[in-house]
Amino acid sequence: MSSVFKKYRMTRKNVLLLAQAISNVFERFRNEFTHQMYSNVINDEMQRLESER
């Protein structure tokens, strides 16, 4: 039991680094995804307005 806690203490820094890396990657992905979606919505709306003329 104590060896498990000892191991956890040794790797806790790695776990925190991994969590930070994952959150950074997801944040970057979310920003790019949101930007892409925004562009698509604007393009769709412009095409819709154009076709109504």
Buried (B, 14 or more C-beta within 10 A) or exposed (E): EEEEEEEEEEEEEEEEEEEEEEEEEEEEEEEEEEEEEEEEEEEEEEEEEEEEE
